[in-house]
């Protein structure tokens, strides 16, 4: 992280609660990121979604909300991330949500070196690029909120069946925690979102078109409502559903060698 100014010299200004916020969602062109964007748009906020393929955003949503801005962005490109966040230099950035992420099921397919590198580049390095650029913007403002979507997989202490993905999500949680402690004195809040299974198109694709067998499965709308509510409350950590969190805690009590037999 870049050097930070003295918090005693920062003038902190909170955006009025009734004023529409400027919200950027990286990884917001599909899945849970887009579902969260819909909730924010319905509440009257100014929303931008960024992703590698902005054409994924339905034309019906663009027509319904002309204020929606769709941006092309590869989160692996640090310069492009800085340029994207730089668009808010004058208007201000109230909330940055990093929803971009990559997952491969190591139980059903062999993970290649290229896939492994991409997962780390997107899940970990991309998050660092986004948070670092946004904190510099928010330091100038004296306020702002960073948020990232992690996964309950990141709460697992040892999972032989999904080691790379789980490891990246553990890093995501740790990175968010580091930024939270470092930037709290400067008026910047950091929220870590730790959801269980969400019924997204990507999850259904990974499960032959049907993810209904996944435990404690949540709809996109349900998850998005939980996320936007918790972010409005400026909570540090948002983990749900509760039954899934308790299941993870139980698994963490088991010896690591037993987890390899888990289906």
SEPARO-359851 format. One record per residue (C-alpha): residue number from 1; residue in one letter; x, y, z. Coordinates in pm, whole numbers. Example, Ala and Ser with C-alpha at 12.3 -4.5 7.8 and 13.67 -1.06 7.14 Angstrom:
2
PT  seq  type       X       Y       Z
PT    1     a    1230    -450     780
PT    2     s    1367    -106     714
//
This chain:
263
PT  seq  type       X       Y       Z
PT    1     x       0       0       0
PT    2     x     114     352     -75
PT    3     x     210     590     205
PT    4     x     -80     747     392
PT    5     x    -109    1105     520
PT    6     x    -152    1197     884
PT    7     x    -515    1128     987
PT    8     x    -515    1444    1196
PT    9     x    -480    1646     875
PT   10     x    -769    1480     695
PT   11     x   -1104    1658     679
PT   12     x   -1364    1382     683
PT   13     x   -1688    1455     502
PT   14     x   -1977    1211     504
PT   15     x   -2211    1199     205
PT   16     x   -2568    1288     307
PT   17     x   -2776     973     350
PT   18     x   -3051    1107     121
PT   19     x   -2810    1193    -159
PT   20     x   -2762     938    -439
PT   21     x   -2425     771    -410
PT   22     x   -2165     710    -678
PT   23     x   -2115     333    -682
PT   24     x   -1868     133    -892
PT   25     x   -1900    -245    -912
PT   26     x   -1605    -422   -1071
PT   27     x   -1732    -757   -1190
PT   28     x   -2079    -609   -1208
PT   29     x   -2176    -704   -1562
PT   30     x   -2318   -1042   -1456
PT   31     x   -2393   -1265   -1159
PT   32     x   -2418   -1131    -806
PT   33     x   -2242    -807    -903
PT   34     x   -2519    -726   -1150
PT   35     x   -2786    -827    -899
PT   36     x   -2638    -581    -648
PT   37     x   -2629    -314    -920
PT   38     x   -3002    -366    -981
PT   39     x   -3077    -307    -612
PT   40     x   -2870      11    -604
PT   41     x   -3030     140    -924
PT   42     x   -3379      75    -787
PT   43     x   -3281     282    -481
PT   44     x   -3187     577    -702
PT   45     x   -2808     561    -686
PT   46     x   -2562     639    -967
PT   47     x   -2416     302   -1062
PT   48     x   -2132     196   -1289
PT   49     x   -2060    -169   -1364
PT   50     x   -1725    -278   -1505
PT   51     x   -1618    -606   -1657
PT   52     x   -1442    -761   -1952
PT   53     x   -1766    -783   -2150
PT   54     x   -2006    -493   -2082
PT   55     x   -2239    -633   -2349
PT   56     x   -2351    -891   -2092
PT   57     x   -2558    -620   -1924
PT   58     x   -2916    -662   -2054
PT   59     x   -3038    -388   -2285
PT   60     x   -3364    -381   -2090
PT   61     x   -3175    -278   -1776
PT   62     x   -2986      -6   -1964
PT   63     x   -3314     128   -2101
PT   64     x   -3481     119   -1760
PT   65     x   -3193     302   -1591
PT   66     x   -3028     551   -1830
PT   67     x   -2792     656   -1547
PT   68     x   -2632     309   -1552
PT   69     x   -2279     327   -1691
PT   70     x   -2121      11   -1837
PT   71     x   -1743       2   -1859
PT   72     x   -1498    -239   -2022
PT   73     x   -1231    -341   -1770
PT   74     x    -994    -630   -1711
PT   75     x    -916    -624   -1338
PT   76     x    -581    -791   -1408
PT   77     x    -462    -468   -1576
PT   78     x    -341    -236   -1299
PT   79     x    -319      70   -1526
PT   80     x    -671      13   -1657
PT   81     x    -803     -21   -1302
PT   82     x    -640     309   -1203
PT   83     x    -785     478   -1511
PT   84     x   -1133     341   -1439
PT   85     x   -1133     466   -1081
PT   86     x    -981     793   -1199
PT   87     x   -1312     867   -1374
PT   88     x   -1446     959   -1029
PT   89     x   -1179    1220    -953
PT   90     x   -1429    1506    -984
PT   91     x   -1762    1349    -889
PT   92     x   -1628    1137    -603
PT   93     x   -1653     764    -539
PT   94     x   -1872     663    -246
PT   95     x   -1866     284    -277
PT   96     x   -1635      47    -461
PT   97     x   -1751    -315    -468
PT   98     x   -1514    -574    -613
PT   99     x   -1725    -867    -727
PT  100     x   -1487    -996    -995
PT  101     x   -1365   -1345    -927
PT  102     x   -1265   -1672   -1093
PT  103     x   -1342   -2025    -980
PT  104     x   -1253   -2370   -1109
PT  105     x   -1386   -2689    -954
PT  106     x   -1070   -2884    -875
PT  107     x   -1277   -3193    -793
PT  108     x   -1426   -3225   -1143
PT  109     x   -1142   -3098   -1364
PT  110     x    -766   -3076   -1358
PT  111     x    -643   -2726   -1282
PT  112     x    -388   -2605   -1538
PT  113     x    -100   -2369   -1464
PT  114     x    -267   -2101   -1675
PT  115     x    -598   -2133   -1489
PT  116     x    -418   -2120   -1157
PT  117     x    -233   -1803   -1261
PT  118     x    -557   -1642   -1381
PT  119     x    -734   -1725   -1055
PT  120     x    -460   -1561    -852
PT  121     x    -436   -1262   -1088
PT  122     x    -810   -1192   -1074
PT  123     x    -900   -1291    -719
PT  124     x    -594   -1151    -542
PT  125     x    -386    -915    -755
PT  126     x    -688    -750    -917
PT  127     x    -839    -682    -577
PT  128     x    -517    -517    -463
PT  129     x    -508    -297    -775
PT  130     x    -867    -187    -719
PT  131     x    -837    -122    -346
PT  132     x    -510      68    -382
PT  133     x    -644     296    -656
PT  134     x    -971     354    -471
PT  135     x    -804     435    -139
PT  136     x    -600     710    -304
PT  137     x    -923     857    -443
PT  138     x   -1104     822    -111
PT  139     x    -816     972      86
PT  140     x    -857    1289    -119
PT  141     x   -1229    1286     -42
PT  142     x   -1184    1205     326
PT  143     x   -1451     934     303
PT  144     x   -1559     624     114
PT  145     x   -1637     256     143
PT  146     x   -1454     -40      -5
PT  147     x   -1617    -381     -29
PT  148     x   -1522    -717    -172
PT  149     x   -1711   -1040    -228
PT  150     x   -1510   -1329     -84
PT  151     x   -1652   -1678     -20
PT  152     x   -1717   -1919     264
PT  153     x   -1442   -2125     101
PT  154     x   -1203   -1867     241
PT  155     x   -1314   -1958     594
PT  156     x   -1200   -2317     555
PT  157     x    -871   -2375     735
PT  158     x    -783   -2673     517
PT  159     x    -968   -2801     213
PT  160     x    -774   -3048      -7
PT  161     x   -1056   -3041    -264
PT  162     x   -1036   -2672    -350
PT  163     x    -696   -2560    -231
PT  164     x    -614   -2287    -485
PT  165     x    -956   -2123    -485
PT  166     x    -987   -2144    -107
PT  167     x    -637   -2002     -69
PT  168     x    -719   -1703    -290
PT  169     x   -1036   -1632     -94
PT  170     x    -848   -1657     235
PT  171     x    -613   -1394      95
PT  172     x    -909   -1178      -8
PT  173     x   -1039   -1182     350
PT  174     x    -694   -1101     485
PT  175     x    -637    -817     238
PT  176     x    -970    -659     329
PT  177     x    -888    -689     699
PT  178     x    -552    -519     644
PT  179     x    -709    -229     455
PT  180     x    -982    -197     718
PT  181     x    -734    -148     999
PT  182     x    -499      73     798
PT  183     x    -755     317     660
PT  184     x   -1018     339     935
PT  185     x    -851     653    1078
PT  186     x    -893     825     741
PT  187     x   -1270     786     711
PT  188     x   -1258     484     479
PT  189     x   -1468     180     571
PT  190     x   -1391    -167     438
PT  191     x   -1653    -442     422
PT  192     x   -1587    -810     355
PT  193     x   -1880   -1004     210
PT  194     x   -1860   -1379     271
PT  195     x   -2154   -1555     106
PT  196     x   -2238   -1920      69
PT  197     x   -2379   -2069    -251
PT  198     x   -2570   -1824    -471
PT  199     x   -2786   -1941    -759
PT  200     x   -2594   -1759   -1033
PT  201     x   -2567   -1857   -1398
PT  202     x   -2200   -1943   -1340
PT  203     x   -2281   -2182   -1053
PT  204     x   -2550   -2350   -1264
PT  205     x   -2302   -2381   -1552
PT  206     x   -2055   -2556   -1323
PT  207     x   -2331   -2796   -1212
PT  208     x   -2475   -2904   -1547
PT  209     x   -2744   -2636   -1543
PT  210     x   -2889   -2707   -1199
PT  211     x   -2743   -2592    -866
PT  212     x   -3050   -2673    -656
PT  213     x   -2861   -2952    -474
PT  214     x   -2617   -2704    -320
PT  215     x   -2670   -2660      56
PT  216     x   -2845   -2344     176
PT  217     x   -2866   -2207    -180
PT  218     x   -2966   -1840    -202
PT  219     x   -3124   -1657    -493
PT  220     x   -2931   -1366    -645
PT  221     x   -3197   -1120    -528
PT  222     x   -3187   -1250    -172
PT  223     x   -2807   -1229    -161
PT  224     x   -2806    -882    -320
PT  225     x   -3056    -751     -65
PT  226     x   -2847    -887     222
PT  227     x   -2534    -729      74
PT  228     x   -2679    -384       7
PT  229     x   -2843    -372     350
PT  230     x   -2521    -467     528
PT  231     x   -2318    -216     325
PT  232     x   -2565      59     413
PT  233     x   -2510     -35     777
PT  234     x   -2132      -9     709
PT  235     x   -2068    -350     863
PT  236     x   -1712    -481     863
PT  237     x   -1794    -844     782
PT  238     x   -2108    -980     620
PT  239     x   -2122   -1363     631
PT  240     x   -2433   -1558     527
PT  241     x   -2636   -1773     536
PT  242     x   -2589   -1846     905
PT  243     x   -2636   -2222     870
PT  244     x   -2356   -2235     613
PT  245     x   -2123   -2042     843
PT  246     x   -2192   -2289    1124
PT  247     x   -2124   -2578     886
PT  248     x   -1786   -2427     796
PT  249     x   -1702   -2389    1163
PT  250     x   -1785   -2755    1216
PT  251     x   -1566   -2861     922
PT  252     x   -1280   -2658    1064
PT  253     x   -1293   -2876    1377
PT  254     x   -1231   -3191    1173
PT  255     x    -879   -3322    1108
PT  256     x    -758   -3213     764
PT  257     x    -718   -3574     638
PT  258     x   -1092   -3636     681
PT  259     x   -1184   -3351     444
PT  260     x   -1043   -3534     143
PT  261     x   -1330   -3785     172
PT  262     x   -1592   -3509     163
PT  263     x   -1801   -3505    -154
//
